[in-house]
């Protein structure tokens, strides 16, 4: 059985969430009115997953999350509002160790709960399978492991040797659940002189991708921007797709360009990694593309990156060791299409090794 603790100061939300989750035959649900009650329930109830509202009296969601991660680490799904303030707070929660987030329905929650229910159940189920270490939060674990990391062992290359990209090219990154801290681990080690543009499809709402790009830009030497309009691709720049839309590569007279395009119903997740990779393959030789698939539930990107691999491109999958949810990268590995299987803290060094222009300058 999966024990779920619902923490929210709204009696109506507690009732509705409890009803939705309690209808699952393998869920046992308990509720708490605020962070203080949630902390008391940690040892008594010992939940497998916690849904935690960001705004609560007596003890806010971020303070409660911080205590949970220190006192009894447990997968936490934050319940956030679809606002700029909610986005900033949710990103901070993910940095502190929350697994994922759901957006609380706006307006009358009771009128939208039936539409919202499948997402809530899916997120809680995914969180129940996510990895948690009692020692530290995700980012702290990554930094800790970086200091102790052993050299990674490459996956068996399709040609029997380690794959290497050629010429000028692009790095295409896809991630979902657990993505923001993983992106931080990927991008912060890269120098401002990194030779190729990096394009990122991170599954997120539109109000979240702007704050995410600004946060990463402040942390990284390499420049990070959100794609709001067509932009000429430049070396040493990271382009994050706007949420609720897709990020595409095209070619214009001035050169390779990235743009934001309306989401297509054929692709269930947005920004879509599959659609990003397919668009790049139209305009760039496969040997000049590196696909990186990191933590996230589902299989977005696995099919397109497997095609990229078959055509001669290079692929990197985050290892099960560090992925919060080994869904997307696991699908690429199971397809036999990953040239490298790396813990998240080793992916940056692998990129520096296999991008030829950087290797030539080293």
MIMAR-703383 format. One line per 5 residues: number of its first residue (from 1); their letters; for each residue x, y, z of C-alpha. Coordinates in nm, 4 decimals, padded with zeros to 6 digits. Each point is the difference from the previous one (the first is absolute). Last residue first. Layout:
BEGIN
NUM	A	X Y Z  ...
This chain:
BEGIN
362	XXXXX	04.1878 02.1806 -02.4697  -00.0889 00.1976 -00.3128  -00.0408 -00.3083 -00.2198  -00.2137 -00.1712 00.2644  -00.2258 00.3048 00.0146
357	XXXXX	-00.0480 -00.0036 -00.3742  -00.0586 -00.3749 00.0019  -00.2905 -00.0164 00.2468  00.0671 -00.3452 00.1448  00.2082 00.0805 00.3078
352	XXXXX	-00.1826 00.3150 00.1070  -00.3285 -00.1864 -00.0314  00.1352 -00.2833 00.2173  00.1156 00.2532 00.2598  -00.3505 00.1467 00.0103
347	XXXXX	-00.1645 -00.3434 00.0292  00.2073 -00.1097 00.2997  -00.2137 00.1562 00.2777  -00.3154 -00.1553 -00.1450  00.1281 -00.3547 00.0273
342	XXXXX	00.0831 -00.1176 -00.3522  -00.1175 -00.2611 -00.2486  00.1854 00.0717 -00.3244  -00.0693 -00.1109 -00.3550  -00.3674 -00.0503 00.0842
337	XXXXX	-00.2098 -00.1704 -00.2717  -00.0488 -00.3513 00.1354  -00.3753 00.0606 00.0153  00.0149 -00.0813 00.3721  00.2489 00.2843 00.0424
332	XXXXX	-00.2267 00.2506 -00.1747  -00.2992 -00.1154 00.2047  00.2040 00.0355 00.3193  00.0866 00.3583 -00.0918  -00.3701 00.0931 -00.0163
327	XXXXX	-00.1186 -00.2035 00.2981  00.2789 -00.0119 00.2544  -00.1773 00.2264 00.2518  00.2270 00.1905 00.2400  00.2896 -00.0910 -00.2281
322	XXXXX	00.3294 -00.0364 00.1919  00.0797 -00.3738 -00.0018  -00.2405 -00.0753 -00.2850  00.2544 00.1585 -00.2292  -00.0670 00.3110 -00.2070
317	XXXXX	-00.0040 -00.0915 -00.3677  00.2479 00.1394 -00.2541  -00.0440 -00.0245 -00.3763  00.2234 00.0642 -00.3018  -00.1259 00.0175 -00.3574
312	XXXXX	00.0600 -00.2627 -00.2693  -00.3437 -00.0505 -00.1511  -00.0869 -00.2807 00.2436  00.0898 00.2272 00.2915  -00.2283 00.2789 -00.1223
307	XXXXX	-00.2797 -00.2541 -00.0442  00.0517 -00.1130 00.3598  -00.0031 00.3687 00.0960  -00.3386 00.0426 -00.1668  -00.1458 -00.3056 00.1731
302	XXXXX	00.1376 00.0820 00.3454  -00.0901 00.3685 -00.0082  -00.3139 -00.0217 00.2130  -00.0206 -00.3423 00.1641  -00.1935 00.0526 00.3225
297	XXXXX	00.1388 00.1251 00.3284  00.3017 00.2262 00.0050  00.3730 00.0042 00.0712  00.2343 00.0719 -00.2898  00.0274 -00.0561 -00.3734
292	XXXXX	00.2967 00.1623 -00.1758  00.0113 -00.0016 -00.3803  00.3197 00.1085 -00.1748  -00.0337 00.1184 -00.3591  00.2660 00.0605 -00.2657
287	XXXXX	00.0168 -00.3641 -00.1105  -00.3765 00.0173 -00.0598  00.0523 00.2722 -00.2645  -00.1998 00.3127 00.0815  -00.3162 00.1484 -00.1566
282	XXXXX	-00.2647 -00.2746 -00.0005  00.1652 -00.1858 00.2891  -00.0428 00.3078 00.2189  -00.3785 -00.0045 -00.0500  -00.0177 -00.3668 00.0999
277	XXXXX	00.2039 00.0677 00.3145  -00.2256 00.2848 00.1127  -00.3187 -00.1959 -00.0802  00.1113 -00.2964 00.2094  00.1087 00.2279 00.2853
272	XXXXX	-00.3447 00.1604 00.0155  -00.0382 00.3247 00.1957  -00.2448 -00.1312 00.0846  -00.1142 -00.3588 00.0495  -00.2751 -00.1913 -00.1865
267	XXXXX	00.1298 00.0519 -00.3556  -00.2643 -00.0594 -00.2694  -00.1991 00.2870 00.1562  00.2497 00.2532 -00.1393  00.1301 00.2799 00.2216
262	XXXXX	00.0278 00.3424 -00.1603  00.3543 00.0814 -00.1160  00.2920 00.1698 00.1749  00.3013 00.0648 -00.2188  00.3634 -00.0952 -00.0410
257	XXXXX	00.2020 00.1150 -00.2999  00.2824 -00.1450 -00.2070  00.1419 00.2604 -00.2368  -00.0574 00.3558 -00.1237  -00.1980 -00.1216 -00.3024
252	XXXXX	-00.2258 -00.2082 00.2277  00.0308 -00.3586 00.1191  -00.2383 -00.1516 00.2537  00.0293 -00.1581 00.3421  -00.3113 -00.0353 00.2153
247	XXXXX	-00.1076 00.0581 00.3606  -00.3568 -00.0994 00.0827  -00.2695 00.1824 00.1968  -00.1586 -00.0336 00.3477  00.3326 00.1140 00.1484
242	XXXXX	00.2449 00.2113 -00.1965  00.2970 -00.2006 -00.1229  00.3303 00.0644 00.1751  00.2877 00.1189 -00.2220  00.3538 -00.0306 00.1378
237	XXXXX	00.2780 00.2127 -00.1509  00.3687 -00.0735 -00.0474  -00.0204 -00.0109 -00.3773  -00.2814 00.2069 -00.1538  -00.3352 -00.1004 -00.1475
232	XXXXX	-00.1884 00.2854 -00.1670  -00.3170 00.0621 00.1995  -00.3657 -00.0212 -00.1061  -00.2131 00.1325 00.2874  -00.0687 -00.0974 00.3640
227	XXXXX	00.2799 -00.2539 00.0451  00.1166 00.0292 00.3611  00.3653 00.0925 00.0472  00.3100 -00.1470 00.1668  00.3554 00.1342 -00.0507
222	XXXXX	00.2872 -00.2287 00.1053  00.1744 00.0992 00.3208  -00.2960 -00.1381 00.1907  -00.1856 00.0876 00.3207  -00.1696 00.3255 -00.1053
217	XXXXX	-00.0936 -00.1506 -00.3377  -00.1474 -00.3021 00.1777  -00.2335 00.2164 00.2081  -00.0976 00.2104 -00.2994  -00.0764 -00.3108 -00.2088
212	XXXXX	-00.2116 -00.1527 00.2774  -00.1883 00.3260 00.0612  -00.0912 00.0106 -00.3713  -00.0850 -00.3723 -00.0190  -00.2517 00.0144 00.2858
207	XXXXX	-00.2820 00.2214 -00.1298  -00.0115 -00.1990 -00.3248  -00.0723 -00.3299 00.1751  00.2808 -00.2565 00.0213  00.1444 -00.3041 -00.1805
202	XXXXX	00.3615 00.0994 -00.0617  00.1007 00.0008 -00.3692  00.3524 00.1421 -00.0109  00.2136 00.1221 -00.2897  00.3772 00.0326 00.0472
197	XXXXX	00.2032 00.2070 -00.2495  00.3489 -00.1397 -00.0714  00.3560 00.1095 00.0849  -00.0098 00.0349 00.3805  00.1971 00.3220 00.0510
192	XXXXX	-00.2141 00.1186 00.2927  00.1232 -00.3084 00.1831  -00.2252 -00.2940 00.0922  00.0071 -00.1162 00.3641  -00.3280 00.1803 00.0877
187	XXXXX	-00.1958 -00.1480 -00.2912  -00.0500 -00.3690 00.0787  -00.0379 00.0226 00.3791  -00.2415 00.2913 -00.0399  -00.1887 -00.1937 -00.2643
182	XXXXX	-00.0316 -00.2916 00.2444  -00.1354 00.2357 00.2672  -00.2634 00.1275 -00.2471  -00.0823 -00.3416 -00.1522  -00.1282 -00.2097 00.2894
177	XXXXX	-00.3062 -00.0978 -00.2032  00.0542 00.1092 -00.3619  00.3121 -00.0029 -00.2150  00.1147 00.0297 -00.3622  00.3276 00.1482 -00.1197
172	XXXXX	00.1158 00.0619 -00.3587  00.3666 00.0992 -00.0489  00.0630 00.1587 -00.3378  00.2684 -00.0124 -00.2673  00.3208 00.1187 -00.1591
167	XXXXX	00.2204 -00.2869 -00.1152  -00.0001 -00.3571 00.1300  -00.1564 -00.1812 00.2958  00.1743 -00.2852 00.1762  -00.1299 -00.3468 00.0844
162	XXXXX	00.2065 -00.2293 00.2216  00.0904 -00.3176 -00.1848  -00.1754 -00.3229 -00.0975  -00.1976 00.1635 -00.2785  -00.3279 00.0092 00.1947
157	XXXXX	00.2001 00.1108 00.3006  -00.0181 -00.2120 00.3134  -00.0819 00.2488 00.2726  00.2901 00.2026 00.1252  00.1327 -00.0634 00.3506
152	XXXXX	00.0038 00.3127 00.2152  00.3195 00.1017 00.1778  -00.0589 -00.0156 00.3762  -00.1831 00.2852 00.1654  00.0858 00.0932 00.3579
147	XXXXX	-00.0157 00.3799 -00.0238  -00.2736 -00.0277 -00.2559  -00.1910 -00.2306 00.2317  -00.0273 00.2688 00.2653  -00.0970 00.2634 -00.2555
142	XXXXX	-00.2710 -00.2286 -00.1393  -00.1225 -00.0947 00.3463  -00.0172 00.3677 00.0957  -00.2025 00.0676 -00.3126  -00.2367 -00.2879 00.0758
137	XXXXX	-00.0437 00.0716 00.3698  00.2101 -00.1780 00.2581  00.0702 -00.3131 00.2037  -00.3372 -00.1718 -00.0050  00.0267 -00.0786 -00.3712
132	XXXXX	-00.3183 00.0030 -00.2049  -00.0610 -00.1728 -00.3310  -00.3363 00.0376 -00.1685  -00.2496 -00.2883 -00.0088  -00.2578 00.1681 00.2248
127	XXXXX	00.0573 00.3255 -00.1867  -00.1221 -00.1591 -00.3225  -00.3181 -00.1192 00.1706  -00.0579 00.3457 00.1519  00.0498 00.1722 -00.3358
122	XXXXX	-00.2366 -00.2377 -00.1824  -00.2698 00.0328 00.2689  00.0123 00.3802 -00.0118  -00.0020 00.0077 -00.3783  -00.2992 -00.2350 -00.0164
117	XXXXX	-00.1932 00.2121 00.2571  00.0261 00.3426 -00.1665  -00.2848 -00.0482 -00.2479  -00.2253 -00.1451 00.2715  00.1133 00.2706 00.2449
112	XXXXX	-00.0985 00.2904 -00.2207  -00.3351 00.1002 00.1499  00.1147 -00.0744 00.3569  00.3032 00.2258 -00.0396  -00.2160 00.3064 -00.0679
107	XXXXX	00.2488 00.2521 -00.1350  00.3395 -00.1248 -00.1086  00.0892 -00.3678 00.0173  00.3117 -00.0612 00.2130  00.2995 -00.0550 -00.2240
102	XXXXX	00.1856 -00.3218 00.0731  00.3626 -00.0310 00.1057  00.2885 -00.2456 -00.0102  00.2622 -00.1761 00.2096  00.0516 00.2644 00.2687
97	XXXXX	00.3648 00.0185 00.1095  00.0887 00.3536 00.1051  00.0731 00.0953 -00.3605  -00.3440 -00.1264 -00.1001  -00.1517 00.2167 00.2744
92	XXXXX	00.1937 00.3028 -00.1252  -00.1415 -00.0635 -00.3463  -00.3469 -00.0181 00.1553  00.0465 00.3287 00.1814  00.1104 00.1792 -00.3162
87	XXXXX	-00.2887 -00.1479 -00.2000  -00.2582 00.0870 00.2657  00.1173 00.3602 -00.0015  -00.0336 00.0113 -00.3798  -00.3462 -00.1521 00.0303
82	XXXXX	-00.1646 -00.3360 -00.0755  -00.0342 -00.0985 00.3669  00.1942 -00.2885 00.1478  -00.0631 -00.3364 00.1643  00.3429 -00.1521 00.0663
77	XXXXX	00.0511 -00.3738 -00.0421  00.2288 -00.1349 00.2741  00.1916 -00.3284 00.0015  00.1188 -00.0606 00.3587  00.3123 00.0972 00.1910
72	XXXXX	-00.0591 -00.0295 00.3751  00.1505 00.2801 00.2111  00.2071 00.1993 -00.2473  -00.2133 -00.0290 -00.3127  -00.3169 00.0336 00.2074
67	XXXXX	00.1296 00.3139 00.1745  00.0774 00.1724 -00.3302  -00.3394 -00.1038 -00.1351  -00.1722 00.1558 00.3022  00.1884 00.3263 -00.0493
62	XXXXX	-00.0898 -00.0011 -00.3679  -00.3669 -00.0831 00.0667  -00.0519 00.2755 00.2515  -00.0233 -00.0585 00.3748  -00.2615 00.1677 00.2196
57	XXXXX	-00.2256 00.0768 -00.2997  00.0290 -00.1752 -00.3390  00.1154 00.0989 -00.3492  00.2026 -00.2592 -00.1949  -00.2432 -00.2885 00.0423
52	XXXXX	00.1654 -00.3373 00.0559  -00.0941 -00.3363 -00.1492  00.1989 -00.2587 00.1958  00.1037 -00.3464 -00.1210  00.0978 -00.3250 00.1753
47	XXXXX	-00.1424 00.1264 00.3263  00.1369 -00.1078 00.3398  -00.3321 00.0432 00.1867  00.1409 00.0588 00.3515  00.3510 00.1030 -00.0956
42	XXXXX	-00.0877 00.2549 -00.2670  -00.3437 00.0844 00.1411  00.1385 00.2508 00.2523  00.1805 00.1763 -00.2838  -00.3239 00.0232 -00.1984
37	XXXXX	-00.1887 00.1427 00.2974  00.2580 00.2785 00.0260  -00.0094 00.0595 -00.3733  -00.3724 00.0645 -00.0119  -00.3439 -00.1593 -00.0073
32	XXXXX	00.1116 -00.3627 -00.0309  -00.1730 -00.2806 -00.1904  00.0329 -00.3805 -00.0105  -00.0380 -00.2224 -00.3045  00.0602 -00.3711 -00.0594
27	XXXXX	00.0435 -00.0674 -00.3714  -00.0048 -00.3469 -00.1637  -00.3661 -00.0018 -00.1028  00.0079 00.3550 -00.1408  -00.3200 00.1768 00.1097
22	XXXXX	00.1875 00.1403 00.3002  00.2109 00.2132 -00.2324  -00.2981 00.1795 -00.1507  -00.1989 00.0210 00.3254  00.2959 00.1182 00.2046
17	XXXXX	00.0826 00.2621 -00.2601  -00.3601 00.1244 00.0123  -00.0269 00.0012 00.3801  00.3419 00.1544 00.0574  -00.0751 00.2602 -00.2652
12	XXXXX	-00.3318 00.0866 00.1655  00.1551 00.0228 00.3470  00.2571 00.2456 -00.1334  00.3206 00.0101 00.2084  00.1587 -00.2716 -00.2119
7	XXXXX	00.2158 -00.3064 00.0711  -00.1112 -00.3277 -00.1577  00.1988 -00.2971 00.1377  00.0071 -00.3010 -00.2305  00.0718 -00.3584 00.1091
2	XX	00.0516 -00.2290 -00.2983  -00.1077 -00.3597 00.0691
